[in-house]
Amino acid sequence: MALITPKNNPGYTQLGDHRILVLEPNYISWLGIYSLIKEVDGKEENICRLFKVKMLYDISCSFLPDVILLPSVDGNMNLLALIQQLSSLASHSSPPRIVACLKDNIPYLDNLLYSLGVQTVVTSLCSPEELINSLTKEAGEQTVLFTPQERNILQEMLAGRSIDRTAKMMGKSIYAISSQKQAVMQKLKMRNPIELQLLGGRLIASGIK
């Protein structure tokens, strides 16, 4: 009986000429992902590994990927820095497709990623087939994305800054900032400000481990 591998398994999508940027700090995990991508005809010159979150935007602008894969989004990653990088990518007129794999159950993080332009969010329980197929699968229902101003407000709120301080920094009224904060919470499907504070606390904690 022939061995079923990603290359000869019809359940897998062939990647062909897709340029893939993989943000994976762990070298062992990277080797597994690299091998899996190669098995489905991913070309070596079209695969780029990045291990520093803060370089995501810059490397994306130079490598020009079709897809960005975030296979290890968890509490061991500097999540606040990741949100900042995704916010910058979202400002592009034609940002790449982004796929994220959540390893930790952090409330509202999936909604946050979707609203920053991530098209697909999978869990660590997904199969290798699901992960590879998600790199080319068309997104389903589109999430309402944050506006540029809402992205700015979001980053200030997640960093723990008050409405008063944010208003002074941005030269806007407290009423305007409060209104935009409410819009951010609605898109994240949050019901009260404490949930936003708790999410910000988790993101800040991830960056100081």
Beta strands, then each sheet from edge to edge (+ up, - down):
strand 1: 20-23
strand 2: 47-50
strand 3: 67-73
strand 4: 97-102
strand 5: 120-123
sheet 1: 2+ 1+ 3+ 4+ 5+
end
